[in-house]
C-alpha cells in the first residue's frame, strides 16, 4: 500500500509530508479532506487544488476493498444503511462565516467517518453535511 509520503512525493509536494504526519493524515482519509482542512495545515492554494483533485483518484484503503470468494449459489446478506446529517446546520450557517461553517462541517464529517469506520462501517457518500454509511452483518470470515 502506498504511504502518504509516497503519494505526496508523486505529486511533487513531499515538503508537506511532515505536516500530514503531524496531523494524523494518511491515505485512508485523503478522500475526506476539504480545502479548509488543507488550508488549516498550511498548504498553499495551488497545491490544495492539486491535492484535492488527486485525492479523488487516490486508492481506496485495503480494508475497504476485500475480495470475496465467488460462489455459484445465491447468498442472502444483511445490510444496514445509515443516513445522517448535522441537526440545525441551516440555522448555524446563517450565523457563521462560510469559512467557519466549512470548519464545522469538516470536523463533523471527520468525526462521523472515524466513528463509522471504528464500528465496522463504510462511508459510502459525504454530501454537504450528509453522510451515507453501510454496515454489513458479518457471517464469518
N, C-alpha and C positions, 0 to 999 in steps of 0.2 A: 504494500500500500504506500502511496506517495505521502510524504510528510508535508507539513505547511511550509517549511523552509524550502523544500524542493519545488513546491508549487509557486512560491514567490520568486524563486530563482528562475523558473521557466518563464515568468513574466518580465524578468529583468528588474525585479524590485526586491532583491534579497536584503536590502537595507532595513526592511520592515520586519524581518524575522524575529528580532528580539522583542519588538513591541507586541507582535502577535502572541509570542510565548508568554510575556508578562501578563497579558490579558486573557490567557487560557483559550486562545482561539486556535482550533485545529481544523483539519479537513472536514470533520463531521458538522461543524457549524457554519461553514462557508456560505451555503445557500441561504442562511438565515440572517446574514449580516445586512445592515442597512447603510445608506450613505452616512447617516448621522453616527452610527457605530464607528465607522472608519474615520470620520472627522474627529470624533472624540479621542481617538488614539493617535491623532496627528498625521494622518495620511493626506497627502496633497490632493487637490480636486481632480486633476487629470489622472492621477494614479487610482483614486477611488473609482472613477468611471471604468477604467480598465479592469480593476479587480472585480467590480460588480458584474461586468459583462462576462469575465472569465469564470466567476463563481457559478454562474448559471450553467456552465458546461463542466463543472467540477465533478469528479467521480463520486458516486454515492458511497457511503460508508459500507464496509463489507458486511456488518451485521444486519444491514437492511436488505441486502441482496443475497439471498441464500438460495442455492439450487435445491430443489426437491426432487426426489426420485419419482420419475413418471410411472404411473400405473395405468393399466387399461380399464380398471374398474372405476365407476363413479365414486366420489368421495364427498361426504357431507362435512362442511366446515362451518363453524360458527364464528361470526364476526360482529364485533361491537363497533358502531360508528359514533363518534363523539363530535358534536358541533358546539362551539362556544365562542363568545365574544366578550369584549370588555364592557361591563354594565356602565351605562351613563357616558359613554365615550363622546357622544354628540354634544352633551352639555359641557363636558370637560373641554372639548376642542373649542367651544365658544369662549371659554375663559383663558385658554393658554395661547401663547405664541406658537405658530406652526412648528418651529424647531423644537420647542419644549414638548409639544404634543408628540412629535416624532420620537423623542427620547422616551416618553411614557409608553408609547405603543411598542417600541423596540424592546424595552425592559419587560413588558408584559409578554410579548411573543417569545423572548428568550426563556422566561420563567416557564411558560406553558410547554415549550419544546423540551426543556430539561425534565419536567415532571412527567410528561407523556412518555419519553424515552426511558426514564427511570422505572416506569411501571410496565415496560414491555410493549409500548405502543409505537406507532409510526405516524409521524406528521405528514399527512397527505397534501395539505394545502394551507398556506397562510395568505389571507387576503385582507388588507386593511387591518382591522382589529379582530378579524375572524380566524378561527382555527378549525380545521377538519382533521380528525385523527382516527386511526383504525387500531383496534385491539383484536388480535386473533386468539381464540381459545386454543391452547396447545393440547394436542392429544398424544404427545410423546415426542421422541427425538426425530 
